[in-house]
Amino acid sequence: MIDLHTHSTASDGTLTPSELVQYAFSKKISVLALTDHDTTAGIQEAASEAEKIKSSGSDFTFIPGVELNIEWPTGEFHLLGLGLKRISPELNSIIKMLEKERFNRNEKMALKLREAGVDITLEEVIGRFNTASVGRPHFAQFMVEKGIVKVKQLAFDKYFAKGRPCYVERSGADLSHACYAIKQSGGIPVQAHPLSMYVSWGKIKEALVSVKECGVEGLEAWHPGIRISEAERLESLAHELGMFTTAGSDYHGKVRSDRHIGFTAGKTQIKDRYYYEELLPHLNP
């Protein structure tokens, strides 16, 4: 089994990088990519834990990665950088920019919450989760723990979803620059969950041509947020455009209990190493 899209406590997952590696191994994952949001802070810890597994004689491959927020006019655009061999100055610059943007956005959300009568500070949220990579899911979880809402989804429905009183737009990195930065880091740019762009099927081919021209080489055709028929359609379209495909669970741990490591669209188990082996020839030495 493989999984090319997972998250740890370095961003918004619930398992530490080393715990994630151990958990993946216990679930018979043999190829794992750590792709935390806008940070590479968990890579060293995860790689060290993966090396312990390999040194014991077990078959386990760790792929250092990242998931970058990209500027896009509709929906959202997330870019995976898979197989990072170093953190180039270009990638480090993008990550620093996104970290600053995330912090500014969080400050604005915290202010809007207080204006709405919800007594929460950003410092409290950061302290509770012990990560600088705080996002809306952390705010929502903290609100559950403080008894402000019963479940996290209610926090989004009432406060954080687009159009709700505490929603704040977020800026992203330039796609071409991000692709270049990933390649300079020895990695390969892959578009995560392409349907999140909110582009209709009638226009998605045109959009993906533009995406490819910016330097994206692969598509995460298989993602738990879509149906099997949609994943198969994306895979066919990717190959038509000369792009390879990947599969991932977008695993976050307990905060997203609907997502399970090693499983993707339609609760399909990612047993086919094809999605990893198709990626291999594109990785830079």
C-alpha positions as CSV (number, residue, x, y, z in Angstrom):
1,M,0.0,0.0,0.0
2,I,1.1,3.6,-0.6
3,D,-0.1,7.0,0.4
4,L,1.2,10.2,-1.2
5,H,-0.7,12.8,0.7
6,T,-0.7,13.0,4.6
7,H,-0.4,15.5,7.4
8,S,1.2,15.7,10.8
9,T,1.2,18.0,13.8
10,A,3.7,20.2,11.9
11,S,0.5,21.5,10.2
12,D,-3.0,20.4,11.0
13,G,-2.7,16.7,11.6
14,T,-3.1,15.0,15.0
15,L,-0.1,12.6,14.9
16,T,3.5,13.8,15.2
17,P,5.7,13.1,12.2
18,S,7.3,10.1,13.9
19,E,3.9,8.8,15.1
20,L,2.5,9.2,11.6
21,V,5.4,7.1,10.1
22,Q,4.9,4.4,12.8
23,Y,1.1,4.4,12.3
24,A,1.5,4.1,8.5
25,F,3.9,1.2,8.9
26,S,1.5,-0.5,11.3
27,K,-1.2,-0.2,8.6
28,K,1.1,-1.9,6.1
29,I,1.9,1.3,4.1
30,S,5.2,0.7,2.3
31,V,5.5,4.2,0.6
32,L,4.5,7.3,2.5
33,A,4.7,11.0,1.7
34,L,4.4,13.7,4.4
35,T,2.9,16.8,2.8
36,D,2.2,19.3,5.5
37,H,0.5,22.6,4.7
38,D,3.0,25.3,3.9
39,T,5.8,23.8,6.0
40,T,8.6,21.3,5.8
41,A,9.1,21.4,9.6
42,G,8.1,17.7,10.1
43,I,10.3,16.1,7.4
44,Q,13.5,15.6,9.4
45,E,11.6,13.8,12.3
46,A,9.6,11.7,9.9
47,A,12.6,10.7,7.8
48,S,14.6,9.7,10.9
49,E,11.7,7.5,12.1
50,A,11.4,6.0,8.6
51,E,15.2,5.2,8.6
52,K,14.8,3.2,11.8
53,I,12.1,1.1,10.2
54,K,14.3,0.5,7.1
55,S,17.3,-0.3,9.2
56,S,15.3,-3.1,10.9
57,G,15.1,-4.7,7.4
58,S,11.5,-3.7,6.7
59,D,10.3,-2.4,3.3
60,F,9.5,1.2,3.8
61,T,10.0,4.3,1.6
62,F,9.6,7.8,3.0
63,I,9.0,10.7,0.5
64,P,9.6,14.2,1.9
65,G,7.0,16.6,0.6
66,V,4.9,19.8,1.2
67,E,1.5,21.1,0.2
68,L,1.5,24.8,-0.8
69,N,-1.4,27.1,-1.0
70,I,-1.6,28.7,-4.5
71,E,-3.2,31.9,-5.7
72,W,-6.3,30.9,-7.7
73,P,-9.4,32.8,-8.7
74,T,-12.0,30.2,-7.8
75,G,-12.2,27.5,-5.1
76,E,-8.7,26.6,-3.8
77,F,-5.5,25.4,-5.4
78,H,-3.1,23.2,-3.4
79,L,0.2,22.1,-4.9
80,L,2.1,19.1,-3.7
81,G,5.8,19.0,-3.9
82,L,6.9,15.4,-3.7
83,G,10.4,13.9,-3.3
84,L,12.1,17.0,-1.9
85,K,15.8,16.4,-1.6
86,R,16.6,19.8,-0.1
87,I,14.8,23.1,0.7
88,S,15.9,25.5,-2.0
89,P,16.1,29.2,-1.2
90,E,13.1,29.7,-3.5
91,L,11.0,27.2,-1.6
92,N,12.1,28.6,1.7
93,S,11.1,32.0,0.6
94,I,7.6,30.8,-0.4
95,I,7.1,29.0,2.9
96,K,8.1,32.1,4.8
97,M,5.7,34.2,2.8
98,L,2.9,31.7,3.4
99,E,3.6,31.5,7.1
100,K,3.4,35.2,7.4
101,E,0.2,35.3,5.4
102,R,-1.3,32.5,7.5
103,F,-0.4,34.4,10.8
104,N,-2.0,37.6,9.5
105,R,-5.1,35.7,8.4
106,N,-5.4,34.0,11.8
107,E,-5.1,37.4,13.6
108,K,-7.9,38.8,11.5
109,M,-10.1,35.7,12.2
110,A,-9.4,35.9,15.9
111,L,-10.4,39.6,15.9
112,K,-13.6,38.9,13.9
113,L,-14.5,36.2,16.5
114,R,-14.1,38.6,19.4
115,E,-16.2,41.1,17.5
116,A,-18.8,38.4,17.1
117,G,-18.8,37.8,20.9
118,V,-16.5,34.8,20.9
119,D,-13.7,35.3,23.5
120,I,-10.8,33.5,21.8
121,T,-7.3,34.8,21.1
122,L,-4.8,33.6,18.5
123,E,-2.2,33.1,21.3
124,E,-4.6,30.7,23.0
125,V,-5.1,28.6,19.9
126,I,-1.4,28.4,19.1
127,G,-0.6,27.5,22.7
128,R,-3.3,24.7,22.7
129,F,-2.0,23.0,19.6
130,N,1.7,23.9,19.9
131,T,2.1,24.6,16.2
132,A,2.7,27.8,14.3
133,S,0.8,26.4,11.3
134,V,-2.6,27.1,12.8
135,G,-5.7,27.2,10.6
136,R,-9.5,27.2,10.7
137,P,-9.6,23.5,11.8
138,H,-7.6,24.5,14.9
139,F,-9.9,27.3,15.7
140,A,-12.9,25.1,15.3
141,Q,-11.5,22.4,17.5
142,F,-10.7,24.9,20.2
143,M,-14.3,26.2,20.0
144,V,-15.6,22.7,20.6
145,E,-13.3,22.3,23.6
146,K,-14.5,25.6,25.1
147,G,-18.2,24.6,24.6
148,I,-18.9,27.4,22.1
149,V,-20.0,24.8,19.4
150,K,-20.9,21.2,19.8
151,V,-19.1,19.9,16.7
152,K,-16.4,21.4,14.5
153,Q,-18.6,21.6,11.5
154,L,-20.9,24.0,13.3
155,A,-17.9,26.4,13.7
156,F,-17.5,26.4,10.0
157,D,-21.2,26.7,9.2
158,K,-21.6,29.6,11.6
159,Y,-18.3,31.4,11.5
160,F,-15.6,30.2,9.1
161,A,-17.1,29.1,5.9
162,K,-16.9,31.5,2.9
163,G,-19.6,34.2,3.4
164,R,-19.8,33.7,7.1
165,P,-18.8,36.6,9.5
166,C,-15.4,35.3,10.5
167,Y,-14.2,34.2,7.1
168,V,-11.0,35.8,5.9
169,E,-9.7,35.4,2.3
170,R,-6.2,33.9,2.0
171,S,-3.5,34.8,-0.4
172,G,-1.3,32.1,-2.0
173,A,1.9,31.7,-3.9
174,D,2.3,32.1,-7.6
175,L,1.9,28.8,-9.4
176,S,4.8,29.1,-11.8
177,H,7.2,30.3,-9.0
178,A,6.0,27.5,-6.7
179,C,6.7,24.8,-9.4
180,Y,10.1,26.3,-10.0
181,A,10.9,26.3,-6.3
182,I,9.8,22.7,-5.9
183,K,12.0,21.6,-8.8
184,Q,14.9,23.5,-7.4
185,S,14.4,21.5,-4.3
186,G,14.7,18.2,-6.3
187,G,11.0,17.6,-6.1
188,I,8.1,17.3,-8.5
189,P,5.0,19.5,-8.6
190,V,1.7,17.7,-8.4
191,Q,-1.7,19.3,-8.2
192,A,-3.6,18.1,-5.2
193,H,-7.4,17.4,-5.4
194,P,-7.9,19.2,-8.8
195,L,-11.7,19.4,-8.4
196,S,-11.2,21.9,-5.5
197,M,-10.5,24.5,-8.2
198,Y,-14.3,24.6,-8.6
199,V,-13.9,24.5,-12.4
200,S,-16.7,22.8,-14.3
201,W,-16.0,19.6,-16.3
202,G,-16.6,21.5,-19.4
203,K,-13.7,23.9,-18.7
204,I,-11.4,21.7,-16.6
205,K,-9.3,20.5,-19.5
206,E,-8.5,24.1,-20.5
207,A,-7.6,24.9,-16.9
208,L,-5.3,21.9,-16.6
209,V,-3.5,22.8,-19.8
210,S,-2.8,26.2,-18.2
211,V,-1.7,24.5,-15.0
212,K,0.7,22.2,-16.9
213,E,2.1,25.2,-18.8
214,C,3.0,26.7,-15.4
215,G,5.1,23.6,-14.6
216,V,2.8,21.1,-12.8
217,E,3.7,17.6,-14.0
218,G,1.2,15.4,-12.1
219,L,-2.3,15.3,-10.9
220,E,-3.6,13.8,-7.7
221,A,-6.5,12.1,-9.5
222,W,-7.4,9.9,-6.6
223,H,-8.5,11.8,-3.4
224,P,-11.1,10.8,-0.8
225,G,-13.1,13.9,-1.5
226,I,-14.4,12.7,-4.8
227,R,-16.2,9.7,-6.3
228,I,-14.4,6.8,-8.1
229,S,-16.0,7.9,-11.4
230,E,-14.5,11.4,-11.0
231,A,-11.1,10.0,-10.1
232,E,-11.1,7.8,-13.2
233,R,-12.2,10.8,-15.3
234,L,-9.3,12.9,-13.9
235,E,-6.8,10.1,-14.5
236,S,-7.9,9.7,-18.1
237,L,-7.7,13.5,-18.6
238,A,-4.3,13.7,-17.0
239,H,-2.8,11.0,-19.3
240,E,-4.4,12.7,-22.3
241,L,-2.5,15.8,-21.3
242,G,0.8,13.9,-20.8
243,M,0.6,14.2,-17.0
244,F,1.1,11.3,-14.5
245,T,-1.3,10.7,-11.6
246,T,-1.0,10.0,-7.9
247,A,-3.2,8.8,-5.2
248,G,-3.5,9.9,-1.6
249,S,-5.7,9.8,1.5
250,D,-5.1,13.4,2.7
251,Y,-4.9,11.8,6.1
252,H,-5.1,14.2,9.1
253,G,-5.8,11.8,11.9
254,K,-8.7,12.2,14.4
255,V,-9.6,15.7,13.2
256,R,-10.7,14.2,9.9
257,S,-12.1,10.8,11.0
258,D,-13.7,10.3,7.5
259,R,-10.2,9.9,6.0
260,H,-8.2,6.8,6.5
261,I,-4.5,6.3,5.7
262,G,-4.0,4.2,2.6
263,F,-7.5,4.8,1.3
264,T,-8.7,7.2,-1.3
265,A,-11.7,8.0,-3.5
266,G,-14.7,5.7,-2.8
267,K,-12.9,4.3,0.2
268,T,-10.6,2.5,-2.3
269,Q,-7.5,0.9,-0.8
270,I,-4.3,2.3,-2.5
271,K,-2.7,-1.1,-3.2
272,D,-1.4,-0.4,-6.6
273,R,2.2,0.8,-6.5
274,Y,1.7,2.2,-10.0
275,Y,0.9,5.6,-8.5
276,Y,4.3,5.7,-6.9
277,E,6.2,4.0,-9.8
278,E,4.8,6.4,-12.3
279,L,6.1,9.3,-10.2
280,L,9.7,7.9,-9.9
281,P,11.0,8.8,-13.4
282,H,10.1,12.4,-12.8
283,L,12.1,12.9,-9.6
284,N,15.3,14.9,-10.1
285,P,18.5,13.3,-9.0
